[in-house]
Amino acid sequence: MSCELIKESLEIKCSIVRGGTSKGIFIMENELPKDQCLRDRIILSIFGSPDLRQIDGLGGADTLTSKLAIIGPSTREDADVDYTFGQVSFVEKFIDYGGNCGNISSGVGVYAVDNGLVEAKEPITKVKVHLTNTNRILEVEVPVKNGRALVNGDYKIDGVPGTGAKITLDWSDVVGGITGKLLPTGNPKDIIEIENESFEVSVVDAGNIVIFIKAESLGLVGIESALEIDNNKELMRKIERIRGEICYKLGLVNSWEEAATKTPYQPFFAMVSKSQDYKCFNGIEVKKEEIDIVSRLVFMLKMHKTYPVTGTVATGAMARVKGSIVYDLLSERGKNDLNVQIGHPGGIIPVEAEAEYSGEECKITRLGVYRTARTILDGRVYVNTKNIKNKIF
């Protein structure tokens, strides 16, 4: 750890990087102590957590910006760098290391190139990233010019203003990263019974664990806004109840009640519907002919304002699993084309998805997602030593 005491503060080098539609704080692992309890106290202080506004730290008081990436030399021979993702709570003194963030992962490739962790090669540098949370390998293709990650380009992603250089992420190795199986329950569909109600769900492990349910099963049209979803307390209660039951069924918790505190980040919860016209929060109008399915995804008890990359990967995987809820709702074009176009609250996100079948067993062979990313800031953050009770000295 190379923290330096400056009066009442620790000085730690960090970067702020936008990856896709998320933004995170990137820290080299040698800037932090090896003791995880002490490390997490420092990280919470860096973000200004717990505090709903994160006013005394760098966190943006939003689930899409309260994200951490710890980067270090790879501990695997088949990777270039290690990447540990953390979802930093601004409500509790808690960092969830249980899953992956695909948007931030695109920033890892940029960070690795810009910080000399890999040899920069033009026009494309392939960065093999070890996702330590799930012990899987992600390949990130970063456009490079003059030894740096290229920022400018003509690729547009909905949810981010302007355009940027196109970054390709190959997620084909992440299937079963948490549970060891594409379908954690062994079935393309399951029935979950809660409070005298039955709900049909599909559960997949690809990028993260994601629970899919038909929006209409929850009394929704499928194109509701984040405000409508978040303010529907009965809906959110029911979502967390179903999520808790799945967590218990998969052995992630000892009781469904523990899910909200023990594994708040994942499983994600996606409410899907057939293609339909709708208007995004940013004014973009999406026509049903442009998309193959509509989804609204909840994580950390909030609806995602756009759509997470790992959720995209999971949706793409389930689009190839015959008999799943996603497959049943998918347009005919989406079933036959390489790309699946997913309609989300901020626009459209495509995913390349291919699979092979051996009898009834489905093997995912391709999961490709495109993003843009750039470094926003390189600098130093000052941590108030009072916040970590001086245990570092």
C-alpha positions in Angstrom: 0.0 0.0 0.0 1.4 3.4 -1.0 -0.9 5.7 1.0 0.9 8.7 2.4 -0.2 10.6 5.5 -0.8 14.3 4.7 -1.8 16.0 8.0 -5.2 14.4 8.8 -5.6 12.7 5.4 -4.4 9.8 3.4 -3.5 10.5 -0.2 -4.5 7.8 -2.7 -4.1 7.9 -6.4 -7.2 7.1 -8.4 -9.0 7.7 -11.7 -12.6 8.4 -12.6 -13.6 6.5 -15.7 -16.8 6.4 -17.6 -17.5 2.9 -18.9 -20.6 2.7 -21.1 -23.6 4.2 -19.2 -21.8 3.9 -15.8 -19.0 5.8 -14.1 -16.6 4.4 -11.5 -13.6 5.1 -9.4 -10.6 3.1 -10.4 -7.8 2.3 -8.0 -4.7 0.2 -8.3 -4.6 -2.5 -5.7 -1.2 -1.5 -4.5 -2.7 1.8 -3.4 -4.9 0.0 -0.9 -4.1 -2.2 2.2 -4.4 -6.0 1.9 -6.6 -6.2 5.0 -10.1 -6.2 3.4 -11.9 -4.7 6.4 -9.5 -1.8 6.5 -9.5 -1.5 2.7 -13.3 -1.3 2.6 -13.4 1.4 5.3 -11.0 3.5 3.1 -13.1 2.9 0.0 -16.3 3.8 1.7 -14.7 7.1 2.8 -13.5 7.7 -0.7 -17.0 7.4 -2.0 -18.6 9.3 0.9 -20.6 6.4 2.1 -22.9 5.8 3.8 -24.7 9.0 2.9 -27.6 9.4 0.5 -25.8 12.3 -1.2 -22.3 11.0 -0.8 -21.5 14.7 -0.3 -18.1 14.1 1.4 -16.7 11.8 -1.2 -16.5 11.1 -4.9 -19.6 8.9 -5.2 -22.3 10.4 -7.4 -25.3 9.4 -5.1 -26.5 7.1 -7.9 -26.3 3.3 -8.3 -24.8 3.9 -11.8 -21.9 6.0 -10.4 -21.3 4.5 -7.0 -19.0 1.8 -8.6 -15.5 0.7 -7.8 -12.8 -1.0 -9.9 -9.7 -2.3 -8.2 -7.0 -3.1 -10.8 -3.8 -5.1 -10.5 -1.4 -7.4 -12.3 -3.1 -10.6 -13.3 -2.9 -13.6 -11.0 -3.8 -15.9 -14.0 -1.4 -16.7 -16.8 -4.2 -16.4 -19.4 -5.1 -12.7 -18.5 -3.4 -9.3 -18.6 -5.0 -7.7 -15.5 -7.1 -8.5 -12.5 -10.3 -6.5 -12.1 -12.3 -6.6 -8.9 -15.7 -4.9 -9.1 -17.5 -3.4 -6.1 -21.0 -1.9 -5.9 -20.7 0.7 -3.1 -23.8 1.3 -1.1 -24.7 4.8 -0.1 -27.3 3.6 2.4 -25.2 1.1 4.3 -21.5 0.6 5.2 -21.3 -2.1 2.6 -19.6 -3.0 -0.6 -21.1 -5.8 -2.7 -18.4 -7.8 -4.5 -20.8 -10.5 -5.5 -21.1 -9.8 -9.3 -19.8 -8.1 -12.3 -20.4 -4.7 -13.9 -20.2 -4.9 -17.7 -20.2 -1.2 -18.3 -17.3 -0.6 -15.9 -15.5 -3.5 -17.6 -15.3 -1.5 -20.8 -13.4 1.1 -18.8 -11.0 -1.5 -17.5 -9.6 -2.0 -21.0 -9.1 1.8 -21.4 -7.5 2.0 -18.0 -5.1 -0.9 -18.7 -3.9 0.7 -22.0 -3.6 4.2 -20.6 -1.7 3.1 -17.5 0.8 0.8 -19.3 -0.6 -2.4 -17.9 -0.6 -3.9 -21.4 1.4 -3.1 -24.5 -0.5 -0.7 -26.6 -0.9 -1.9 -30.2 -2.5 0.0 -33.0 -5.2 -0.1 -34.2 -6.7 -2.5 -31.7 -5.3 -3.7 -28.4 -6.9 -6.8 -26.9 -7.0 -6.8 -23.1 -7.7 -10.1 -21.4 -9.4 -9.1 -18.1 -9.6 -11.6 -15.2 -12.9 -10.9 -13.5 -11.9 -11.8 -10.0 -15.5 -11.7 -8.6 -16.4 -14.7 -10.7 -13.0 -16.0 -11.8 -13.8 -15.7 -15.5 -12.0 -14.0 -18.5 -13.4 -11.1 -20.4 -11.7 -10.0 -23.7 -11.9 -6.2 -24.3 -10.9 -4.8 -27.7 -9.7 -1.2 -27.3 -9.0 1.1 -30.2 -5.6 2.7 -29.8 -3.7 5.6 -31.3 -0.3 7.0 -30.3 0.0 4.6 -27.3 -3.3 5.7 -25.7 -6.9 4.4 -25.8 -8.7 6.3 -28.6 -11.5 8.5 -27.2 -13.2 9.9 -30.3 -15.2 7.9 -32.8 -18.5 7.6 -34.4 -20.1 4.9 -32.2 -23.2 5.9 -30.4 -24.7 4.2 -27.3 -28.0 5.3 -26.0 -27.8 6.8 -22.5 -24.5 8.7 -23.2 -24.3 12.1 -25.0 -22.3 12.2 -28.2 -20.2 9.4 -29.8 -16.9 7.7 -29.1 -14.5 5.0 -30.1 -16.1 1.6 -30.4 -15.0 -0.9 -27.7 -15.9 -4.6 -28.2 -16.4 -6.9 -25.2 -16.5 -10.7 -25.7 -18.4 -12.3 -22.8 -18.5 -15.8 -24.1 -16.4 -17.1 -21.1 -18.7 -15.7 -18.4 -21.5 -18.2 -18.7 -22.0 -20.0 -15.4 -19.4 -17.9 -13.6 -21.3 -17.8 -10.3 -23.3 -21.0 -10.2 -21.4 -23.1 -12.6 -24.4 -23.5 -15.0 -26.1 -21.4 -17.7 -29.5 -22.3 -16.1 -28.9 -22.3 -12.3 -32.2 -24.1 -11.6 -31.7 -26.5 -14.4 -34.8 -25.3 -16.2 -35.7 -22.7 -18.8 -38.7 -21.8 -16.7 -39.7 -22.2 -13.0 -42.8 -21.4 -10.9 -42.2 -19.4 -7.8 -45.0 -19.3 -5.2 -45.3 -16.5 -2.8 -48.1 -15.2 -0.7 -50.7 -17.4 -2.5 -49.5 -16.2 -5.9 -47.6 -18.1 -8.6 -45.0 -16.4 -10.8 -43.3 -17.9 -13.8 -39.6 -16.9 -14.0 -36.5 -17.8 -16.0 -33.1 -17.6 -14.2 -29.8 -17.4 -16.0 -26.1 -17.1 -15.0 -24.3 -15.2 -17.7 -22.4 -12.1 -16.7 -24.5 -12.0 -13.5 -27.4 -14.0 -12.3 -30.6 -12.5 -13.8 -34.2 -13.3 -13.0 -36.6 -12.7 -15.9 -40.4 -12.4 -15.5 -43.1 -11.2 -17.9 -44.0 -7.6 -17.1 -47.7 -8.5 -17.3 -47.3 -11.0 -14.5 -46.7 -8.0 -12.2 -49.5 -6.0 -13.7 -47.2 -3.9 -15.9 -47.3 -2.9 -19.5 -43.5 -3.2 -19.8 -42.6 0.4 -20.8 -43.0 2.0 -17.4 -40.5 4.8 -16.3 -38.0 4.5 -13.5 -40.2 6.9 -11.5 -43.3 4.7 -11.9 -41.4 1.5 -10.9 -39.4 3.0 -8.0 -42.4 4.7 -6.5 -44.6 1.6 -6.6 -43.8 0.3 -3.2 -46.0 -2.8 -3.4 -44.3 -3.7 -6.7 -40.9 -3.3 -5.3 -41.8 -5.3 -2.2 -43.0 -8.1 -4.5 -39.9 -8.0 -6.6 -37.7 -8.3 -3.6 -39.8 -11.1 -2.3 -39.4 -13.1 -5.5 -35.7 -12.2 -5.7 -35.3 -13.4 -2.2 -36.9 -16.8 -2.9 -34.6 -17.3 -5.9 -31.6 -16.4 -3.8 -32.7 -19.0 -1.2 -33.4 -21.6 -3.9 -29.9 -21.1 -5.3 -28.2 -21.3 -1.9 -27.0 -17.7 -2.0 -28.7 -17.0 1.4 -30.1 -19.0 4.3 -33.5 -17.3 4.1 -35.2 -15.1 1.5 -35.2 -12.2 4.0 -31.4 -12.1 3.9 -31.2 -11.3 0.2 -31.7 -7.5 0.6 -28.7 -7.2 2.9 -26.4 -10.2 2.0 -26.7 -10.0 -1.8 -28.3 -6.7 -2.8 -26.5 -6.3 -6.1 -27.5 -9.5 -7.7 -29.4 -11.4 -8.9 -30.8 -8.6 -11.2 -34.5 -8.7 -11.8 -35.7 -8.0 -15.4 -39.3 -7.4 -16.4 -39.7 -8.2 -20.1 -42.4 -7.7 -22.7 -42.9 -8.0 -26.5 -41.7 -5.3 -28.7 -43.8 -2.1 -28.5 -43.5 1.6 -29.2 -42.5 3.8 -26.3 -40.8 7.1 -25.4 -37.5 7.1 -23.4 -36.7 9.4 -20.5 -34.4 11.4 -22.8 -37.1 12.0 -25.4 -35.9 9.3 -27.8 -38.8 7.5 -29.5 -38.4 3.8 -29.9 -40.5 2.0 -32.5 -41.4 -1.7 -32.1 -39.9 -2.5 -35.5 -36.5 -1.4 -34.2 -36.4 -3.8 -31.3 -36.8 -7.5 -30.5 -37.9 -7.3 -26.9 -38.5 -4.6 -24.2 -36.9 -4.9 -20.7 -36.9 -2.9 -17.5 -34.3 -4.1 -15.0 -34.2 -3.6 -11.2 -31.1 -3.8 -9.1 -30.2 -2.4 -5.6 -34.0 -1.8 -5.2 -33.9 0.7 -8.1 -34.8 0.5 -11.7 -31.7 0.8 -14.0 -32.0 4.1 -15.9 -30.7 2.4 -19.1 -29.6 -1.2 -19.2 -26.5 -2.9 -17.7 -24.1 -4.8 -19.9 -24.2 -7.9 -17.8 -28.0 -7.7 -18.0 -27.6 -7.4 -21.8 -25.4 -10.4 -21.9 -27.9 -12.4 -19.8 -30.8 -11.3 -22.1 -28.8 -12.3 -25.1 -28.0 -15.7 -23.6 -31.7 -16.3 -22.7 -32.7 -15.3 -26.2 -31.0 -18.5 -27.4 -32.5 -20.8 -24.7 -35.7 -22.3 -26.2 -38.6 -22.3 -23.8 -37.3 -19.4 -21.7 -39.5 -16.4 -21.0 -37.1 -14.2 -23.1 -37.2 -16.6 -26.0 -41.0 -16.8 -25.9 -41.4 -13.0 -26.1 -38.6 -12.4 -28.6 -39.5 -11.3 -32.2 -38.9 -13.7 -35.0 -36.1 -11.5 -36.3 -34.4 -11.7 -32.9 -34.6 -15.5 -32.9 -32.9 -15.7 -36.3 -30.5 -12.8 -36.5 -27.0 -12.7 -34.8 -28.0 -9.5 -33.0 -30.8 -9.1 -30.5 -32.0 -5.5 -30.1 -33.1 -4.8 -26.5 -35.4 -1.8 -25.8 -34.6 -0.2 -22.5 -35.6 3.1 -20.7 -32.8 5.1 -22.4 -33.0 3.6 -25.9 -31.7 0.4 -27.5 -28.7 -1.8 -26.8 -27.7 -4.6 -29.2 -26.1 -7.9 -28.2 -24.5 -10.5 -30.4 -25.7 -14.0 -29.3 -25.0 -17.4 -30.7 -25.6 -20.9 -29.4 -25.2 -24.5 -30.3 -27.5 -27.3 -29.2 -26.6 -30.9 -28.4 -30.0 -32.5 -27.9 -31.8 -30.2 -25.4 -28.6 -28.8 -24.0 -27.8 -25.2 -25.0 -24.2 -24.0 -25.2 -23.6 -20.3 -25.7 -20.8 -19.7 -28.1 -20.9 -15.9 -28.6 -21.9 -13.0 -26.5 -20.7 -9.7 -27.8 -21.5 -6.2 -26.6 -20.2 -2.8 -27.8 -19.5 0.2 -25.6 -17.6 3.5 -25.4 -15.4 4.6 -22.5 -12.9 7.2 -21.5 -10.9 8.4 -18.6 -12.4 11.6 -17.1 -9.9 12.3 -14.3 -6.5 11.1 -13.0 -5.6 12.5 -9.6 -5.5 12.0 -5.8 -8.3 11.6 -3.3 -7.8 12.6 0.3 -9.3 10.2 2.9 -10.1 11.6 6.4 -8.2 9.3 8.8 -10.9 9.9 11.4 -13.3 8.0 9.2 -11.1 4.9 9.4 -10.5 5.3 13.2 -6.7 5.6 12.7 -6.4 1.8 12.5 -4.1 2.1 9.6 -1.2 3.5 11.7 
